[in-house]
């Protein structure tokens, strides 16, 4: 099957700092990927580049058969226009570490407004779908609550529902439990576990929750210093890591958990 | 003091004129605040430069002189404005320049995460401002806008100098016709103050309605 995401020799620097160093990465449709590694290893940057929140310094990215950051014009590859980026973003959704719900809208409005504005879904249908998704994340009774009236875990579940409502082919989860109190982490991770098991959406998650990564992912990528150090099935990475750096990194978690 | 009662109809007319000037100039100032304030955030450099020139010109020169310019100089260039129009433009353009900074500051203070969320949901730039950033910025604009509204109302007194029969103008008439000085000016001070109180009440009302709708408490809003 053709890859849904391909990174070809992607470099990204912030000034002197190299964040991604000649990255090559292929993701199959429906695959669930967990990106792990120390802070500053470039994991989040991958998601942000895919969501077009961050540009790349060089290289190519292909999403669903089309260049993400480039477009072909007269046989030449040029930088993507705003219109091209707008088209490409249609198939991609992202859930953020700090939720980023719209604070002036209620839970249900947060989920229905993007459908109405971006997908041109009729209001009634958008509301129905919003309610259905609130049910899916276990928050049917919170529909008229504003974000500040919800706990962090509840806000994050609303944010997941908001992203799902757009039917993305690719979903990106950027450390979605890092800003939560420990006792609220599981309610969010359980929603994601269920999603990963039930849907054929391609999902990439950056996480520091190793147990979750193991349940969630078909493939785990260990990043360090802008490179993929090791990749493989969760069993392999977590029980028999080949690389010294992976072992070192994982040992810090095993002692804690 | 009883003598001043003879001027009641004139005072009412003057009060009414001050209110009309305030309301019409406020609408103009509000429109300008948003147009110029948002233009200052435009991705187009030329739009930003034009907006900045506007802002610095009207903020940096005297409203009174601007009004004289419109009323006395523009006719020489073939453009004659009625006193009311010249007064409204001078007041509205002036407060609009201050208001544009309120709009710009409030919109800019909305967090980066909101920009990113609207990009991730694939909102257009227009939709991002219209449905995400501006609605969040508006509650922050209300208190400074309330101050500017009172400033504007007081500024309308300068229009008496181009023959508009507002409160200040009426006070001058009374003084000229009766030789009373204390009474008319004391009286219009009170009337100005009462109008300002109504404007404060109006601002609080708007802030409270927004707060109630969004289940929030706003800084500086009196509890009802």
Interface residues (C-beta under 8 A of the other chain):
Chain A: X51 X52 X53 X86 X89 X90 X92 X93 X94 X96 X98 X100 X101 X102 X103 X104 X113 X114 X117 X118 X146 X148 X149 X162 X163 X166
Chain B: X113 X114 X116 X117 X119 X120 X121 X122 X123 X124 X127 X131 X132 X135 X136 X214 X215 X216
